[in-house]
Amino acid sequence: MFDLKYFNNNIKNLLIFQKFQNQNQKCFNGQVQFLGQYKEFDLVVGARNRKQRGAVLTGDWSWGAIIWTSIGWSVSVGLGLLCSINMATLHENDLWFSNIKEVEREISFRTECGLYYSYYKQMLQAPSIQEGLSELIHDNLTESKRTINLLQRMNIYQEVFLSVLYRLFPIQSYLEPIYFYIYTVFSLQAVYVIALYLTAWLLSGSWLAGTLTGVWYILNRVDTTRVEFTISLRENWSLPFLALQVAAITCYLRPHLTTLQQKVMVWLMYVTTFCFCLTWQFNQFILLVQALIIYTLDCVDFLTTAQVTTLYLVQVSGLLSVWLLQFCNSMILGSLVLSFIVSALFIRHCNTGLKTGGLLLRLGKVVLHSSLVLLLTFTINYLTKKALQLRSDEHIFKFIKSKFGLGPTRDFDASLYLCEEAFGVLPLDTLERLASTLLVYPYVLTLLLLSGVFVFSALQHLRSRTQKIPEGALRPDVAYNLLHTLFFGLLAFSTMRMKYIWTGHMCALAAYGVCGMELWTLLLSAVRCNTKLLVSTIYGVPLLIMACLYYKFWPKMIEELSELREFYDPDTVELMTWISTKTPKQAVFAGSMQLLAGIKLCTGRVLTNHPHYEDKDLRERTRQVYQVYARQAPEDVHDILLAAGADYVVLENSICYERRHRRGCRLRDLLDLANGHIMDGPGENDPDLVPSSHPRFCDAIKSDLDMYAAFFTRTFHNKTFHVYRLRKKRKKSTKSRPEASVPP
């Protein structure tokens, strides 16, 4: 990077720049001639600038450097705290969280969030930490008729860790357990912002880029995070650690690091990778994308052999550490990323001549090398899953195949994902919102410029007869971040839920484009601008952007923070209160995954199924329990629920008469398709579908006909929910348990 101070104090460099600008450089492509000029210019004056860029990192302890760096760190902490406080305030204002009942607070943990929080609550209610851990390891409440190891099946070590801290630290009299939990998650948002800030600072050499990153992250809150209304979601725990890992990788790939600094960065990469993997069950798929980035950089010689091996081993070490903590979870061993890394390292070791020869020969070797790696990857993965009899993640591959039209679309599990908006393509209004904060424009320009430099540098590497990275080429840390945003950007466009991995890093890369001297040099050298204009542009643009953002969005933020709402869901509160007071503590409840997670949290009752979908047997049980919303005979539904161990079943009008999704994506439609039945309502049906001989169970049971009353007794209902107790198999010698009925 070119330092501003350097341009102010060394006028001679301007003459050098003009000299090389007028020369006719021999480039293999005339369209990138200005890139060749930049390369030659960087050969002459770039070494000193790169040295200055890492002055603080390599030990510049002058008073000016210390003060300037301290200001940068202070601003990063300030922005992180601002983001955290902003999220906490919005959460409080939206729910009036401090003033509602405890049951209402718990109901606010929607869907799977309630399930995860229930284990934190369970650990706190246990007589001791040891007994709490034993209950989690031998759990028989989450899935009826089954005893499962929750620490193996789910990524809930964060709940265990927080519960232990809360029990050990003397804070019980100052802070309620639920506040300790949510404040921890909001604090991680501060860590997230600081990590993105550091990435932009490392790339550009200026903490002004980090400041712009933090401002953009906060202003684009709708598209960068959803922590304020899905607090317990696993990604809210893991993405801050992923951002820290990216910052550590960026620092590790910088030039001129000492051996000690490299070792420190390697340990930081391992710790952050481990924490990321431990807190999110989808870690293997994110690491697979990251491994593909490393592989691409290796193929085009941006990384040394030692760097590639180190990065791969960090990923493997993190995954295997989590594998041990999760009681040898076979899903990790059967992950694609482990198979890919083993294949990449093995083929690389065997194919020693990969990085020799001319351009065309090198390109041919890369294609052959990649084909061998992919073939070996899928072979190892297939054999591993066969040996381990692993089928836990097959629903994800079904979803991917169906999404791209490579498999059947009637599969219930795949359709359940495909019909959710979060798993659809990225809506265009996302880009409109990002453009309104002036984020998209510098991001796209930076992406185009860096992509051009990357292609130019990659071809230069492939043409080079030596394995040494040419001077003036795109820096490895910049190349890594470029591919990171490209790969995860493609992932975000294909699956909207993945945008939260992309948009945060998008802020950092756009800020680097605004504040990074290399890109300004490329632009201004192409239009033959002088040094004074260069300096004034670099100083003025980020400040001008922040001034515009302040003028446009500060009043809106203040207005948003002043809006007060209140949690209101009386029907669910009434249901939870009835279950807690009118049903046995060991009663087993069947129903939708989302509602049952809340029942587990609020009442502690046993469940038949739940939202954590990474188990084949559970997915099959969920599909069977959901037959209550299909066209089935009452005796068949009764047998299904009894087989699952259910005592009660909760039916929801919002599912039975669903209108939120289009025809073909309503839950009842998915069940009809899976059962081979014609769907409700006007519209086309596949010719092989047939009418069902039974009415829809969730609607027909409300008629109280004898054929339904023989198997089910309604014990509770309101405008939203209907609860039925299952009659046991009729035996004259057996008396039914008395059950109180609460009027609506």
NUMARLUM-802222 format. One record per residue (C-alpha): residue in one letter; x, y, z. Coordinates in steps of 0.25 Angstrom, whole numbers, plus 5000, padded with zeros to 4 digits. Layout:
N
   type     px     py     pz
      A      X      Y      Z
...
//
This chain:
744
   type     px     py     pz
      M   5000   5000   5000
      F   5005   5014   4997
      D   5005   5023   5009
      L   5000   5037   5009
      K   5012   5043   5016
      Y   5021   5036   5006
      F   5014   5044   4995
      N   5015   5057   5002
      N   5030   5056   5006
      N   5036   5049   4993
      I   5033   5057   4981
      K   5043   5049   4973
      N   5034   5037   4973
      L   5024   5045   4964
      L   5035   5047   4954
      I   5038   5032   4954
      F   5023   5029   4953
      Q   5022   5038   4941
      K   5034   5032   4934
      F   5028   5018   4935
      Q   5014   5023   4931
      N   5020   5028   4918
      Q   5027   5015   4915
      N   5021   5004   4906
      Q   5021   4992   4915
      K   5021   4978   4909
      C   5008   4972   4914
      F   5002   4959   4910
      N   4988   4967   4909
      G   4987   4981   4904
      Q   4974   4983   4912
      V   4982   4982   4925
      Q   4993   4991   4921
      F   4991   5000   4933
      L   4993   4988   4942
      G   5006   4986   4936
      Q   5010   5001   4939
      Y   5005   4999   4953
      K   5014   4987   4955
      E   5026   4994   4950
      F   5023   5006   4959
      D   5022   4997   4971
      L   5035   4990   4968
      V   5042   5004   4970
      V   5035   5010   4981
      G   5026   4999   4987
      A   5036   4992   4996
      R   5037   5004   5005
      N   5022   5006   5006
      R   5020   4991   5009
      K   5030   4993   5020
      Q   5023   5005   5025
      R   5009   4998   5025
      G   5014   4988   5035
      A   5022   4998   5043
      V   5013   4996   5056
      L   5012   4981   5054
      T   5027   4980   5053
      G   5030   4988   5064
      D   5030   5003   5061
      W   5028   5008   5076
      S   5030   5023   5072
      W   5020   5032   5080
      G   5013   5036   5068
      A   5010   5022   5064
      I   5006   5018   5078
      I   4996   5029   5079
      W   4991   5027   5065
      T   4989   5012   5067
      S   4983   5014   5081
      I   4972   5024   5074
      G   4969   5013   5064
      W   4967   5002   5075
      S   4959   5012   5083
      V   4950   5015   5071
      S   4948   5000   5068
      V   4944   4997   5082
      G   4934   5009   5082
      L   4928   5004   5069
      G   4926   4990   5075
      L   4920   4995   5087
      L   4911   5004   5079
      C   4906   4993   5071
      S   4904   4984   5083
      I   4896   4995   5091
      N   4888   4998   5078
      M   4884   4983   5077
      A   4880   4982   5091
      T   4872   4994   5091
      L   4864   4990   5079
      H   4861   4977   5085
      E   4857   4983   5098
      N   4848   4994   5091
      D   4842   4983   5081
      L   4837   4974   5092
      W   4838   4983   5105
      F   4846   4971   5110
      S   4849   4977   5124
      N   4834   4978   5127
      I   4827   4965   5122
      K   4825   4952   5129
      E   4836   4941   5129
      V   4827   4932   5121
      E   4826   4943   5110
      R   4841   4945   5110
      E   4843   4930   5107
      I   4832   4930   5097
      S   4840   4941   5090
      F   4851   4931   5087
      R   4844   4926   5074
      T   4846   4913   5067
      E   4859   4906   5069
      C   4864   4918   5078
      G   4855   4913   5089
      L   4860   4899   5088
      Y   4875   4904   5090
      Y   4871   4913   5101
      S   4864   4902   5109
      Y   4877   4895   5111
      Y   4883   4907   5117
      K   4871   4908   5126
      Q   4872   4893   5129
      M   4887   4894   5133
      L   4883   4905   5143
      Q   4872   4897   5149
      A   4880   4885   5151
      P   4885   4882   5166
      S   4899   4883   5161
      I   4908   4885   5149
      Q   4911   4870   5149
      E   4897   4866   5149
      G   4893   4876   5139
      L   4904   4871   5129
      S   4899   4856   5132
      E   4885   4860   5129
      L   4890   4866   5115
      I   4898   4854   5112
      H   4887   4844   5116
      D   4875   4852   5111
      N   4861   4846   5110
      L   4852   4858   5110
      T   4856   4864   5096
      E   4851   4852   5088
      S   4841   4842   5094
      K   4845   4827   5095
      R   4859   4831   5093
      T   4871   4834   5101
      I   4881   4843   5093
      N   4894   4850   5096
      L   4891   4865   5094
      L   4905   4869   5094
      Q   4908   4860   5083
      R   4896   4863   5074
      M   4895   4878   5076
      N   4904   4890   5077
      I   4900   4894   5091
      Y   4914   4896   5098
      Q   4912   4911   5098
      E   4899   4909   5107
      V   4907   4899   5116
      F   4919   4909   5117
      L   4909   4921   5120
      S   4902   4913   5130
      V   4915   4909   5137
      L   4919   4924   5137
      Y   4906   4928   5143
      R   4907   4918   5154
      L   4921   4921   5158
      F   4922   4936   5157
      P   4915   4944   5168
      I   4905   4951   5159
      Q   4892   4944   5162
      S   4887   4956   5171
      Y   4891   4966   5160
      L   4886   4960   5147
      E   4875   4950   5143
      P   4880   4938   5136
      I   4872   4942   5123
      Y   4879   4955   5123
      F   4893   4949   5125
      Y   4890   4940   5113
      I   4885   4951   5103
      Y   4895   4961   5107
      T   4906   4951   5104
      V   4900   4949   5090
      F   4899   4964   5088
      S   4913   4966   5093
      L   4918   4956   5082
      Q   4912   4966   5072
      A   4923   4976   5077
      V   4933   4965   5075
      Y   4928   4963   5061
      V   4929   4978   5057
      I   4943   4979   5063
      A   4948   4967   5055
      L   4942   4973   5042
      Y   4949   4986   5046
      L   4962   4979   5048
      T   4961   4972   5034
      A   4959   4986   5027
      W   4970   4992   5035
      L   4980   4981   5032
      L   4976   4981   5017
      S   4977   4997   5015
      G   4987   5000   5026
      S   4977   5011   5031
      W   4968   5010   5043
      L   4959   5020   5035
      A   4955   5008   5027
      G   4951   5000   5039
      T   4942   5012   5044
      L   4935   5012   5030
      T   4933   4997   5032
      G   4927   4998   5045
      V   4918   5009   5041
      W   4913   5001   5029
      Y   4911   4989   5037
      I   4902   4996   5047
      L   4894   5004   5036
      N   4891   4991   5028
      R   4886   4984   5041
      V   4875   4977   5034
      D   4884   4970   5024
      T   4896   4968   5033
      T   4890   4961   5045
      R   4877   4957   5051
      V   4882   4955   5065
      E   4871   4965   5071
      F   4860   4955   5068
      T   4867   4942   5067
      I   4876   4943   5079
      S   4879   4928   5081
      L   4881   4924   5066
      R   4895   4917   5065
      E   4900   4926   5054
      N   4899   4938   5064
      W   4909   4931   5072
      S   4918   4926   5061
      L   4919   4937   5051
      P   4927   4946   5061
      F   4938   4935   5062
      L   4938   4933   5047
      A   4940   4948   5045
      L   4952   4947   5055
      Q   4957   4935   5048
      V   4957   4943   5034
      A   4964   4955   5041
      A   4975   4945   5047
      I   4977   4939   5033
      T   4978   4953   5027
      C   4989   4956   5037
      Y   4996   4943   5035
      L   4997   4945   5020
      R   5003   4959   5021
      P   5018   4960   5017
      H   5029   4963   5026
      L   5024   4955   5038
      T   5034   4949   5048
      T   5034   4935   5052
      L   5028   4938   5065
      Q   5017   4946   5059
      Q   5014   4935   5049
      K   5012   4925   5061
      V   5003   4934   5069
      M   4994   4936   5056
      V   4994   4921   5054
      W   4989   4919   5069
      L   4979   4930   5067
      M   4974   4924   5054
      Y   4972   4910   5061
      V   4965   4916   5073
      T   4955   4924   5065
      T   4953   4912   5056
      F   4950   4903   5067
      C   4940   4913   5074
      F   4933   4915   5060
      C   4932   4900   5058
      L   4928   4897   5072
      T   4916   4907   5072
      W   4909   4904   5058
      Q   4905   4890   5052
      F   4907   4896   5038
      N   4922   4899   5041
      Q   4927   4888   5031
      F   4920   4894   5019
      I   4926   4908   5022
      L   4939   4902   5024
      L   4938   4895   5011
      V   4936   4908   5004
      Q   4948   4913   5011
      A   4956   4901   5007
      L   4952   4903   4992
      I   4957   4918   4994
      I   4971   4913   4999
      Y   4971   4902   4988
      T   4969   4913   4977
      L   4980   4922   4983
      D   4989   4910   4983
      C   4987   4906   4969
      V   4990   4920   4964
      D   5003   4922   4973
      F   4998   4933   4982
      L   5001   4924   4995
      T   5014   4917   4998
      T   5014   4902   5001
      A   5016   4904   5016
      Q   5004   4914   5016
      V   4994   4905   5009
      T   4998   4893   5018
      T   4997   4901   5030
      L   4983   4907   5027
      Y   4978   4893   5023
      L   4983   4887   5036
      V   4977   4898   5044
      Q   4963   4894   5038
      V   4966   4880   5041
      S   4970   4882   5055
      G   4958   4891   5058
      L   4949   4880   5053
      L   4955   4869   5060
      S   4956   4876   5073
      V   4941   4878   5072
      W   4939   4864   5068
      L   4945   4860   5081
      L   4937   4869   5089
      Q   4924   4864   5082
      F   4927   4850   5087
      C   4933   4846   5073
      N   4921   4851   5065
      S   4921   4843   5052
      M   4915   4855   5044
      I   4929   4862   5045
      L   4937   4850   5040
      G   4927   4849   5028
      S   4928   4864   5025
      L   4932   4867   5010
      V   4942   4877   5015
      L   4951   4867   5022
      S   4950   4858   5010
      F   4954   4870   5001
      I   4966   4874   5010
      V   4971   4860   5010
      S   4970   4858   4995
      A   4976   4872   4993
      L   4988   4869   5001
      F   4990   4855   4996
      I   4989   4859   4981
      R   4998   4871   4984
      H   5009   4862   4990
      C   5008   4852   4979
      N   5008   4862   4967
      T   5021   4869   4970
      G   5022   4875   4956
      L   5009   4883   4957
      K   5016   4897   4957
      T   5026   4895   4946
      G   5025   4898   4931
      G   5019   4909   4922
      L   5005   4915   4923
      L   4997   4905   4915
      L   5004   4893   4921
      R   5001   4899   4935
      L   4987   4902   4932
      G   4985   4887   4927
      K   4992   4882   4940
      V   4983   4890   4948
      V   4970   4885   4941
      L   4976   4870   4943
      H   4980   4873   4957
      S   4966   4878   4961
      S   4959   4867   4954
      L   4967   4857   4962
      V   4965   4864   4975
      L   4950   4864   4973
      L   4949   4850   4969
      L   4957   4846   4981
      T   4949   4855   4990
      F   4935   4848   4986
      T   4942   4834   4987
      I   4947   4836   5001
      N   4934   4843   5005
      Y   4925   4832   5000
      L   4934   4821   5006
      T   4934   4828   5019
      K   4919   4830   5020
      K   4917   4815   5016
      A   4927   4811   5027
      L   4920   4820   5038
      Q   4906   4817   5032
      L   4905   4832   5033
      R   4892   4838   5028
      S   4890   4850   5037
      D   4893   4861   5026
      E   4886   4854   5014
      H   4875   4864   5015
      I   4884   4876   5012
      F   4889   4869   4999
      K   4875   4866   4995
      F   4872   4881   4997
      I   4884   4885   4988
      K   4880   4875   4978
      S   4866   4879   4977
      K   4869   4894   4977
      F   4878   4892   4965
      G   4868   4882   4958
      L   4877   4870   4960
      G   4867   4862   4968
      P   4853   4859   4972
      T   4845   4871   4976
      R   4834   4863   4984
      D   4844   4859   4995
      F   4838   4864   5008
      D   4851   4869   5015
      A   4856   4876   5002
      S   4843   4883   5000
      L   4842   4887   5014
      Y   4855   4895   5012
      L   4852   4900   4997
      C   4838   4906   5001
      E   4845   4915   5012
      E   4848   4929   5008
      A   4861   4928   5015
      F   4866   4917   5006
      G   4862   4923   4993
      V   4870   4932   4984
      L   4874   4946   4989
      P   4863   4956   4987
      L   4867   4969   4978
      D   4862   4978   4989
      T   4874   4974   4997
      L   4883   4981   4987
      E   4874   4993   4987
      R   4875   4994   5002
      L   4890   4992   5002
      A   4891   5003   4991
      S   4883   5013   4999
      T   4895   5013   5009
      L   4905   5015   4998
      L   4911   5001   5001
      V   4909   4994   4987
      Y   4916   5005   4978
      P   4930   5004   4984
      Y   4928   4989   4987
      V   4925   4986   4972
      L   4936   4996   4967
      T   4946   4989   4977
      L   4942   4976   4973
      L   4944   4979   4958
      L   4957   4985   4960
      L   4963   4974   4969
      S   4957   4963   4960
      G   4965   4969   4948
      V   4978   4970   4957
      F   4975   4956   4962
      V   4974   4950   4948
      F   4986   4958   4943
      S   4994   4954   4955
      A   4990   4939   4954
      L   4994   4938   4939
      Q   5007   4945   4943
      H   5009   4934   4953
      L   5006   4923   4944
      R   5015   4928   4933
      S   5027   4930   4943
      R   5037   4919   4943
      T   5040   4920   4958
      Q   5031   4918   4970
      K   5034   4931   4976
      I   5022   4941   4976
      P   5026   4953   4967
      E   5028   4967   4973
      G   5016   4976   4970
      A   5006   4965   4969
      L   4993   4965   4977
      R   4996   4963   4992
      P   4992   4949   4997
      D   4984   4955   5008
      V   4976   4963   4998
      A   4975   4952   4989
      Y   4969   4943   5000
      N   4959   4954   5004
      L   4955   4956   4989
      L   4952   4941   4987
      H   4945   4940   5001
      T   4935   4951   4997
      L   4933   4945   4983
      F   4931   4931   4988
      F   4921   4934   4999
      G   4915   4945   4990
      L   4911   4934   4981
      L   4906   4925   4992
      A   4898   4937   4997
      F   4891   4939   4984
      S   4887   4925   4983
      T   4882   4924   4997
      M   4877   4936   5004
      R   4880   4931   5018
      M   4895   4931   5015
      K   4895   4946   5012
      Y   4899   4949   5027
      I   4913   4942   5024
      W   4915   4951   5012
      T   4909   4965   5015
      G   4918   4967   5028
      H   4931   4964   5020
      M   4925   4972   5008
      C   4926   4984   5017
      A   4941   4982   5020
      L   4944   4980   5005
      A   4937   4992   5001
      A   4944   5000   5012
      Y   4957   4995   5007
      G   4954   5000   4993
      V   4950   5014   4998
      C   4963   5015   5007
      G   4973   5006   5000
      M   4984   5013   4993
      E   4987   5002   4983
      L   4973   5003   4977
      W   4973   5018   4976
      T   4987   5017   4969
      L   4981   5008   4959
      L   4969   5017   4956
      L   4977   5030   4956
      S   4989   5025   4948
      A   4979   5021   4937
      V   4973   5035   4936
      R   4987   5042   4938
      C   4984   5049   4951
      N   4995   5057   4959
      T   4999   5054   4973
      K   4991   5065   4980
      L   4978   5060   4974
      L   4982   5046   4979
      V   4984   5051   4993
      S   4972   5060   4994
      T   4963   5048   4988
      I   4968   5038   4998
      Y   4966   5048   5010
      G   4953   5053   5005
      V   4945   5041   5000
      P   4943   5033   5013
      L   4940   5045   5021
      L   4930   5050   5011
      I   4923   5037   5011
      M   4922   5036   5026
      A   4917   5051   5026
      C   4906   5047   5016
      L   4903   5035   5024
      Y   4902   5043   5037
      Y   4893   5053   5030
      K   4884   5043   5024
      F   4883   5032   5034
      W   4885   5038   5048
      P   4871   5044   5050
      K   4865   5031   5045
      M   4873   5023   5055
      I   4869   5032   5067
      E   4855   5031   5062
      E   4856   5016   5061
      L   4862   5015   5075
      S   4850   5023   5081
      E   4839   5014   5075
      L   4833   5006   5087
      R   4825   4993   5085
      E   4821   4981   5094
      F   4821   4966   5093
      Y   4807   4961   5091
      D   4803   4947   5088
      P   4792   4943   5098
      D   4788   4930   5092
      T   4802   4924   5093
      V   4803   4929   5107
      E   4790   4923   5110
      L   4794   4910   5104
      M   4807   4909   5112
      T   4801   4913   5125
      W   4790   4902   5123
      I   4801   4891   5120
      S   4809   4895   5132
      T   4797   4894   5141
      K   4788   4884   5136
      T   4797   4873   5130
      P   4806   4863   5137
      K   4821   4867   5137
      Q   4825   4854   5129
      A   4814   4856   5118
      V   4819   4855   5104
      F   4814   4865   5094
      A   4813   4864   5078
      G   4812   4876   5069
      S   4820   4885   5060
      M   4835   4886   5062
      Q   4834   4901   5065
      L   4823   4900   5075
      L   4829   4888   5082
      A   4842   4896   5084
      G   4835   4906   5092
      I   4827   4895   5100
      K   4841   4889   5104
      L   4846   4903   5108
      C   4833   4908   5116
      T   4828   4895   5122
      G   4839   4885   5122
      R   4830   4874   5116
      V   4835   4863   5107
      L   4835   4864   5092
      T   4832   4855   5080
      N   4840   4864   5071
      H   4848   4877   5070
      P   4854   4887   5060
      H   4869   4881   5061
      Y   4868   4873   5048
      E   4881   4867   5047
      D   4877   4853   5050
      K   4870   4843   5040
      D   4861   4836   5050
      L   4856   4849   5055
      R   4853   4854   5041
      E   4845   4842   5038
      R   4838   4843   5052
      T   4835   4858   5049
      R   4829   4854   5035
      Q   4820   4844   5042
      V   4815   4853   5053
      Y   4812   4864   5043
      Q   4802   4854   5037
      V   4792   4861   5046
      Y   4791   4872   5036
      A   4790   4862   5024
      R   4778   4854   5019
      Q   4778   4842   5028
      A   4769   4833   5035
      P   4767   4836   5050
      E   4772   4822   5054
      D   4784   4823   5046
      V   4788   4837   5052
      H   4785   4831   5066
      D   4795   4819   5063
      I   4806   4828   5058
      L   4805   4837   5070
      L   4804   4825   5080
      A   4817   4819   5073
      A   4824   4833   5075
      G   4820   4832   5090
      A   4811   4844   5090
      D   4800   4847   5101
      Y   4795   4860   5095
      V   4795   4866   5081
      V   4795   4881   5078
      L   4788   4886   5065
      E   4790   4900   5060
      N   4780   4907   5052
      S   4792   4915   5045
      I   4797   4902   5039
      C   4784   4895   5037
      Y   4778   4907   5029
      E   4792   4913   5025
      R   4792   4924   5015
      R   4806   4930   5017
      H   4812   4921   5006
      R   4807   4919   4992
      R   4800   4907   4987
      G   4810   4895   4987
      C   4818   4901   4998
      R   4808   4900   5009
      L   4811   4889   5019
      R   4798   4882   5016
      D   4802   4882   5001
      L   4816   4876   5004
      L   4809   4865   5012
      D   4799   4863   5001
      L   4810   4862   4990
      A   4818   4852   4999
      N   4806   4844   5001
      G   4802   4844   4986
      H   4789   4852   4988
      I   4783   4864   4981
      M   4786   4877   4987
      D   4775   4887   4992
      G   4770   4898   4985
      P   4769   4902   4970
      G   4781   4899   4962
      E   4788   4888   4954
      N   4792   4875   4960
      D   4802   4865   4954
      P   4795   4853   4947
      D   4799   4842   4956
      L   4793   4849   4969
      V   4780   4843   4973
      P   4769   4849   4983
      S   4770   4844   4997
      S   4758   4836   5003
      H   4759   4843   5016
      P   4757   4858   5020
      R   4768   4866   5025
      F   4770   4862   5040
      C   4773   4875   5046
      D   4760   4881   5041
      A   4751   4868   5042
      I   4755   4865   5057
      K   4748   4878   5061
      S   4735   4872   5057
      D   4735   4863   5069
      L   4729   4852   5061
      D   4729   4838   5068
      M   4740   4833   5059
      Y   4750   4844   5064
      A   4744   4844   5078
      A   4748   4829   5080
      F   4763   4832   5079
      F   4764   4847   5083
      T   4758   4856   5094
      R   4759   4871   5093
      T   4765   4876   5106
      F   4768   4891   5102
      H   4766   4901   5091
      N   4766   4915   5088
      K   4766   4923   5075
      T   4780   4918   5071
      F   4782   4904   5077
      H   4774   4891   5079
      V   4780   4881   5089
      Y   4775   4867   5088
      R   4778   4855   5098
      L   4781   4842   5092
      R   4772   4831   5097
      K   4780   4818   5099
      K   4777   4805   5092
      R   4763   4802   5097
      K   4763   4791   5108
      K   4751   4789   5117
      S   4760   4787   5129
      T   4767   4800   5127
      K   4761   4813   5132
      S   4764   4826   5125
      R   4772   4837   5133
      P   4763   4848   5137
      E   4767   4861   5130
      A   4762   4875   5133
      S   4757   4883   5121
      V   4759   4898   5121
      P   4749   4906   5113
      P   4753   4915   5103
//
